[in-house]
Amino acid sequence: MRLTKGIVKILVYIRAMQNPLVSILTPFKNVELYIEDCIDSIQRQTYSNWELVIVDDNSTDSSYEIIQKYASIDKRIKLLKNDQSGIITALRKAFKHSIGELITRMDSDDIMTDNKLSVMVNQLLEHGKKHIATGFVKYFSETGISDGYAKYEAWLNQLTKDGSNYSEIYKECVIASPCWMIHRDDLIACGAFNPNRYPEDYDLTFRFYEFGYTCIPNDQLLHLWRDYSTRTSRTHEHYAQNYFLDIKLHYFLKLDHNPSRPLTVWGAGFKGKTIAKSLVEKNVKFHWICDNKNKIGKSIYGVELQPFEDLNDIPNPQTIVTVANELEQEKIRTYFSSLKMEAVKDYFFFC
């Protein structure tokens, strides 16, 4: 039976919807030691309808030449050069030259599990737009993983398992930068890689949160995250702690702060002082509380520190907690509970 052009178009459309093209966006710089492992893992994917848009961010080693050899054989690989400098401009260029209905990121020194793309595509096909596909991550290193990274991995995976990522968004980046997938239209709607705000992965996560995109719960290991001493997140100034505090405060004031409620900062250590100084500079009024007897009653940046018990006398406050000690954090949570206050509504842990 002969098919009309209209029926053929419909069949092609249905097939495309069931087997959408995935664009993998990958900036790289000086990763000659690791890039083959990365690309090999992409080529091993059980889901084969992908394109790798990989952008050289001014490498000075042999990375570009290594990838050139792959691209000459596998036409799904688009190799480009960044006209400017930096991961954000490299991501913009990659996205501009991508054509996939679904978009994901990949770090050039990491490894995908063989089923990563398949699992994420199926998640998005099942749940539809305004959802983010995620999965478990696992750090690996030739020299072993530090306790800090091990704790971060466990914390992140627990959030991902429940799909409760946003519940602790002000503590740390709650979606791994190389382990998400989203519909192209949704990425465009929330600004894609346009903001010049670092860390760029944390900023994008906040915009996912701002636009109400749902994180799909998942407990499957999908990404192997390589750690080494010269990794960008360890060495670049844009990943220093003060940038994290800046971005947290920016989005808190934009998304969750209720100006009609008194604002309180709990903690007078480095982070507490950084937040307090920024609030003073922004002319945002706040109460400053702590449990350090040596600091109570002192004035810093023109704000007098009060005992934390005063929180009970402040009508309907919102509180930024900057206390990092885990045992102290548990005590603080218990205290908030006794006041019938809720997380990510009445109080927000910034560390």
Secondary structure, 3 states (H helix, E strand, C coil): CCCCHHHHHHHHHHHHHHCCCEEEEEEECCCCCCHHHHHHHHHCCCCCCEEEEEEECCCCCCHHHHHHHHHHHCCCEEEEECCCCCHHHHHHHHHHCCCCCEEEECCCCCEECCCHHHHHHHHHHHHCCCEEEECEEEEECCCCCCHHHHHHHHHHHHHHHHCCHHHHCCCCCCCCCCCEEEEHHHHHHCCCCCCCCCCHHHHHHHHHHHCCCEECCCCCEEEEEECCCCCHHHHCHHHCHHHHHHHHHHHHHHHHCCCCCCEEEECCCHHHHHHHHHHHHCCCCCEEEECCCCCCCCEECCEEEEEHHHHHHCCCCEEEECCCCHHHHHHHHHHHHHCCCCECCCEEECC
